[in-house]
Amino acid sequence: MIDLYTWPTPNGRKISIALEEFAAPYAVHPVNLQNEEQLDEDFLAISPNNKIPAIVDRENGQTLMESGAILIYLADKFDRFWGVERYETMQWLMLQMAGIGPMLGQVHYFSKYNSGKAPYAEERFYNEALRLYGVLDRRLAKGEFLCGSYSIADMATWPWISRFEWQQIDLEAFPNVRRWYRQIAGRAAVQQGYHVPTYVNDIPMP
């Protein structure tokens, strides 16, 4: 059994989707970010950076924070979803962790929640979002998934793309991303994991 500490955000959904894909038994512990439960001492003992998601593997006592580290741990533990080649998958996972997540998160912050307050920042991060969507689209023109077969890199990236409306991105302009996005959205594990720990909205569909 794996204890999952999470909230329905793109980073949180990475791990709930992954646990569903791995068919791993897990218990959900909601960490309400609006109530600042991520600052509770008990949670800080598991996630010193006070961010979700985090896990505790009851089988061996392993605790982990940071979604990328958790995905690598799960792929190693269950020996699945490494794509065609481990390091190819690793590089696309790292692109999500270092680029796609942080940059799209800034679009959410400046354009969705603080529109009009910092026009330069809005333009900068929106243009970077467009560039990154282009990177994904060119990659997905070469194959069905990011790394040959469905992998933890896809699981990491898809939840951020699921907020394309927040980012004011028209997926029609990125047909390969659109095809990939819709294909993954149809997976039963993704549909189940998206609504952990609670339903917020239906999966957005372009």
N, C-alpha and C positions, 0 to 999 in steps of 0.2 A: 504494500500500500504506500502511495506517495501522497503527502499532504501538500496541497497547492494553495498558496496565499496569493490572491489575485483580485482584480477588479476589471470590469468590461472596457478595457482600453486596447489599442493595437498591441502593445507589449504583453498585456495579460492574455489576450486571445491567442497569441503565438503558442503559449504553453498549454492552454486548455485544448486547443485544436490538436497539438502534438500528442497529448496524452490520449485523446480519443483515437488518433491515427495509430498509435502504438498499442491500442487496446489495453492500456495499463490501468489497473485499479487505482483510483485516487479519491481523496476526500477534499472537498472545497472549503476553504476558509476565506470568506469575503473580507477584504480590507478596504473599507469605505474611504476613498480619498477625500470626498467632500467633508467628511467628519474628521479628517486628519488622523485616521486610525493608523496610518503608516508611521506615525511618530510614537506609537505605543512602545514601551520598553520591551515587551515580549516579542514584538515584531522586529525591533531593532537587533535583537539577539540573533535573529535569522538573517536579516537583510540590513547590514550596517549602513548602507547608503539610503535607507528608508524609502526604497522604491519597490513597487511590485513589477514582475512576479518574483516569487521565491518558492522553493520547495524544500521539503524534508523527506528523504527516502527512509521509511521506517525499517526497511530490510537491513540497512547498514549504518544508519544514523547520519548519512551524508546530508548536509545542508548546502544550498546553493542560491545565490542571488544572480541577477543579470540574465536576461532571456537567452542571449547567445550561448552562454556557458551552460545553461540548463538544456538547451537543444542539443548541444554536443554531448552532454552527459547522457541524455536519453537515447540518442542515436548509438552511442557506444554500449550502453546498458542492454539495449534490445537488439543491437546489431542490424539496424534497418534504416532506411531513408537516408543513405549516404550518397544517393545519386550514382552516377557512373564512376566517378573518381573522387576520392576523399578531399584532396586539396582543391580541386575545382569547386566542389560544393562549399568548402571552407571559405574560398575567396568571395563567393557570392553572398554567403552568410555575413561575412565581414563588411561587404558593401552595404548591406542592409543596416548593420549595427552602426557603422561609422558615417554613412551618408544618407541613405533613404529615410531611416527613422528620424534622426536629428533634423534634417532639412525639412521634411514634411511636417514635423512637429512645430517648427518655426513658422511655417505657413499657417498652421492652425492657430498659433498664438497671435501672430500679427494680423492676419487677414480675416480669420473667422471671429476671434474674440476681441480684437482691438483695432478693427478696421478704421482707417482714417487717421490714426494717431501717429503712425510712423511710415509715411509713404515710401521712403527709401528702402526700409526693411521689407515692406510688403513686396515691392518690385524685385528686390534682390532674391528673396527666398522663393517667390513664385517662379522667377526665371530659373533658379536652380532646380525647382521641382520639375519644370518642363524638361530641363536637360536630363535629369535622372530618369524620367519617364521615357525619354528617347533612348537612353542607355538600355533600359529594360526591353523596349520595343525591338531594338536591333538584335539584342541577344535572343529574344523569343522568336525572331524571324528564322532562327537557325534550328529551333527544336521545340518540342511540345512543352518542356519545362526548362527551368533555368540551368539544370545540370544533367541533361539527358533523360533522367527519370525523376519522378516526383521525390522531393527531398526536403530536408529541414530548411534549406535555403528558400524554397517556395513557401513553407509554413511561416517563416519569419517575415517574408516580404508581403505576402497576400493581405494580412490584416491592415497594413498601412495603406495599401492600394484600395482597400474597402472604404476608405474615407476620401475617395476621389472627389466627392461633392464638396466636402469641407475645403479641399484644395483648389476648387474651381477648375478642375481638369475635365475636359471632354474626352472620354475614352475613345470616341470615334476617331480622334486624331492619332490614336495609338492602337491600331487594329490588332497587333499581336498581343499587346498587354490585355486588351479587351477579351480576346479569345481565351487566353490563359486564365484571366480573372473569372470568367463565366464557367470555365471548366472546373476550376478548383471550388468555386462556390457550390457546384452541384454535388460535391462529395459529402456523404452522410456524416463523416467525422467532423468536417468543417461546419456543417449546419448545426451539429450538436455542440461543438466547442465554442462557436461564436456566442452562444447565449449563456456562457458561464462567467460569473456566478449568478447572473440574473439577466432576464430579457430587458433590452433597452429599445431595440428596433429590429425590423426585419433586415436581412442582409441586403444592402443596396445593390440594385441590378441596373447596369447601363442598358 
